[in-house]
Structure formats: C-alpha cells, structure tokens
Amino acid sequence: MSGYIAGFSAQQTELPVADQETASSVSQMALTILYGSRTGNGEGLAKKAQRLAEIQGRTITLKNMESYRPRDLQAEKNLLVVVSTPVSKK
C-alpha cells in the first residue's frame, strides 16, 4: 500500500513547474478505501493506507464493503480495495 500511495506522490513531484496548479489538484485527489475483513486484518491495513494517504494530503473516504452501495462505484475516481481472507488450517 505504501507503494500505491508513493505513486501518487511521485506524480506530484514529477510535474513541470509550469503545472503547479495541476500539482495542487493532484495533492487534493480524493481516494476511497473499501475494506472487507472478518478478523480485522483487512480493516487494519485499510486504516494504515488511510493514514499514509492523509500524510500525502489526500482526501480519504474509508468504508466497510458491507455498508457500501455497489451503484456508488460509478462515481469513484480513485479506489483502493483491501480484502483479507483468513487462512484455514486443515
């Protein structure tokens, strides 16, 4: 996840000086983070991604997949999905 957030940061630092207005809008880019978790691992990773993105100046919406309406996907510009599946012992 830190690589994903670093990619956003790299976009901002690689822009020409003439595009500072664009750089400003990139730093305010909204990101929705959806998580699915039974044991709490996915939620924990999603919250870590949220903190990293907020450090980068992003506007974050963090939601559990259970409370997210699928029709809302159409409006998303940037979406990170974190799903954790427990490993069962056989």
Secondary structure, 3 states (H helix, E strand, C coil): CHHHHHHHHHHHHCCCHHHHHHHHHHHCCEEEEEEECCCCHHHHHHHHHHHHHHHCCCEEEEEEHHHCCHHHHHHCCCEEEEECCCCCCC
